[in-house]
């Protein structure tokens, strides 16, 4: 091919360029020419196209995301906030924890195994780049209808990719969720999260400062996989007919990543780097421009020194490649030799590809010819900002008026029993052990809670038993009915799950999955959900440390349900005081915390029994959620409860079933005064939990709830080999186990 150099570009202003094919809009291309005061070279066009994509620039979402900073609650725990590879919080004893959730949705639909595997690899490198040792991963997943043939193609590959990559890295998979809904049929959501641990003094940032410092690319060789990958995939809808932009999906090598992790951690221990960035979306285009933009502003790169797997790659392809297992470090000249020695020890390829300069330009050369000369901030941070039009959709009123509370309810105890059994066996409520058993949940020996617990929990200090917990939650059905409330319900449930484990919630990360931002109805959903989440975090005192936006999740005109996924991180002083969900001791008393109302909009019952979505989601009271959390944490710390389980999808009967099966004991339940059995068992009112209380602690526990003003009702006792609802029906544990555990294997066999 003919190489476009900077000099040639300046002299040929009218040359045609494939800006449209690279996903740029006409006004964006014009803006690039305005910034450069000439047309871009081919390499520059490649860089701007990937860095100004929706995935990398947040051009449609950043005007709404700024609320997370503007409304952020004061937090003594926050050490690093939005804008870095991942947020960092102080968890005490000199430790800092970094965590983040990101999406790899579209690649995982095209190539399920590699799409999911490289999603795990990418989030792990984000955590590593902050200076932390990755200690655990989580995976919130959503697929199409459970019985759809394509789900059988996508789900096993995604699960195998997550398990294969994470297990090879030796990272326990401690949490997540699996949801089935026809709206995700052509757009599965594969969100991946990671937690990392370090000391305060080990925090690293992505910046390139210090003229003369060397820029070192290390890790795997650069190949042709993933060229334009997530950056283009995340900016295009999947059309049901006609060609679609689906570049090659990245290919992962977990063994190379494991070497990269250990190599990088040793480099950190010897304090050899002045700045560091992983190579994920947009590859070298991202790493070089972001490092330069966040640092002193000048960098020179010799692109022909980049180690390649494919010698035929053009400069544009090298800059756009999203090959995995690569990092970029800025190193002082007198530390380069030692840096290289450590890389050689770990069999990691390392190459000096450039240096930090005194100028304010990112300059890239190819065999001596200059192919890039740009202000780095214009590439990395000053991309387009869209104020997309948004409007409440015409159909929203009718959807909310179609009240689920008016659906036909079971007329007899036998019919209620049958519907409960159907619910327990439905794909969304059934056991996900077929999936989670493919993940190593206990590698490294520090996992103290993992699926199907309310939150995953790991020990981070073996002497003090200091630990952290994480839960991820989101309900697209609730958010479809009311995006503002739906986002707050996701936050509340994740917060509640962490508190139920005994940990104190500190901060959140989010993964906001929506349809096309060019649809005003979708943008309204996004604006409302973001506003709800920002308001909710301010009220709960849990700042947003970072996260991810995934747009264009739709096929043709059909968008997914708005799906804000919220990850809450919490800290616990002693993991030995954790609270599991299992009802493990016969004779313990069962208490329901919180108020139960007739709230069935978006509920599991309305979906399973009536295939219905309509009405309003459950109401949110975040002050009540905060109080509930405080009581669950205090009760756990002071030994007042032996088990706790939050109430959410499927209501009380779902929670009690899971806790009974987990502990191997039955329960006898009594419907409290003022409630009917149907509402008692199946309502999805928020702000509730069920706990098991030793008889010796009953008075102390109820006195605490009464003094704090939290509604509490004794609803039964742990006993026997069945769940018995007094004066209604009984279900043996054997029946429940068969219904709960048989569904997913039967669907995916």
Number of C-alpha atoms within 10 A of each C-alpha: 4 5 15 19 20 24 12 15 17 16 11 12 13 10 8 8 14 12 17 12 10 17 21 19 13 10 10 18 19 13 14 21 15 12 13 15 11 17 25 29 23 21 26 24 22 23 26 26 29 31 30 26 26 26 24 23 20 23 19 22 23 15 14 17 19 14 16 21 14 10 17 20 18 11 14 9 16 20 16 21 16 18 11 19 26 27 24 30 24 21 22 15 12 10 17 23 30 28 33 30 30 28 30 25 27 31 28 26 26 17 20 26 26 25 26 34 29 28 29 32 24 27 28 31 27 27 27 30 29 29 26 29 21 25 23 29 27 29 26 25 21 24 25 24 18 22 15 13 12 15 23 17 14 21 25 16 21 23 22 19 24 30 26 21 26 25 18 15 22 18 24 26 28 29 26 25 19 19 21 20 19 18 22 22 22 25 26 30 28 29 28 28 30 29 28 24 27 21 16 20 10 16 19 21 21 25 24 32 25 20 16 16 24 28 28 23 26 25 25 21 18 24 22 23 20 27 25 32 26 30 27 27 28 24 22 23 22 22 15 13 8 6 8 12 17 18 17 19 25 26 20 24 19 22 13 18 24 19 19 25 23 16 21 29 17 16 19 19 11 13 13 19 24 19 24 26 29 28 26 29 26 30 29 27 28 26 25 28 29 22 29 27 27 19 20 19 25 25 31 23 23 18 20 16 15 19 20 15 13 13 10 11 15 16 19 19 21 26 25 29 27 31 29 30 29 26 25 25 29 28 27 21 12 11 15 18 11 13 24 19 14 18 23 13 10 18 14 22 16 24 18 20 20 23 24 26 22 14 14 18 21 23 23 25 20 17 10 10 14 21 26 24 21 22 21 26 19 18 25 25 17 15 20 18 14 13 13 15 13 17 13 14 14 9 9 15 13 11 16 18 12 16 19 24 17 10 13 10 16 13 9 10 16 13 13 19 18 14 18 23 18 18 25 27 22 22 24 21 23 20 23 21 15 15 16 21 11 15 22 18 27 18 16 13 10 20 22 19 25 24 19 20 24 28 33 29 31 27 24 20 16 11 8 12 17 20 24 28 33 35 32 31 23 28 23 25 23 28 27 24 25 22 28 24 24 30 32 29 31 25 30 29 28 27 32 33 31 35 36 32 33 33 34 24 28 25 26 27 26 26 25 25 25 23 27 24 24 14 17 16 20 25 26 20 27 30 19 21 25 24 22 20 27 27 20 26 23 18 16 19 17 26 27 28 26 25 24 19 23 26 30 26 30 25 21 14 12 17 21 27 25 30 29 29 26 30 31 32 30 27 26 27 21 19 28 13 19 25 29 26 28 23 32 21 18 17 17 24 23 27 22 23 22 21 15 22 15 17 21 28 28 26 28 27 26 22 19 20 16 13 9 18 23 25 24 25 28 24 16 17 14 19 13 19 21 20 17 25 27 20 21 29 24 19 25 23 20 11 15 22 26 21 27 33 30 27 27 25 22 23 25 25 23 23 21 26 24 25 27 25 21 17 18 18 21 25 29 19 22 17 20 14 7 7 13 11 17 18 19 19 21 28 27 28 25 28 28 25 25 25 28 29 28 19 15 10 16 19 12 12 23 19 11 15 19 11 9 13 12 17 16 18 17 20 17 22 21 24 22 16 17 22 23 19 21 13 11 15 14 17 18 14 21 12 11 21 19 12 18 26 19 18 21 21 13 9 14 15 7
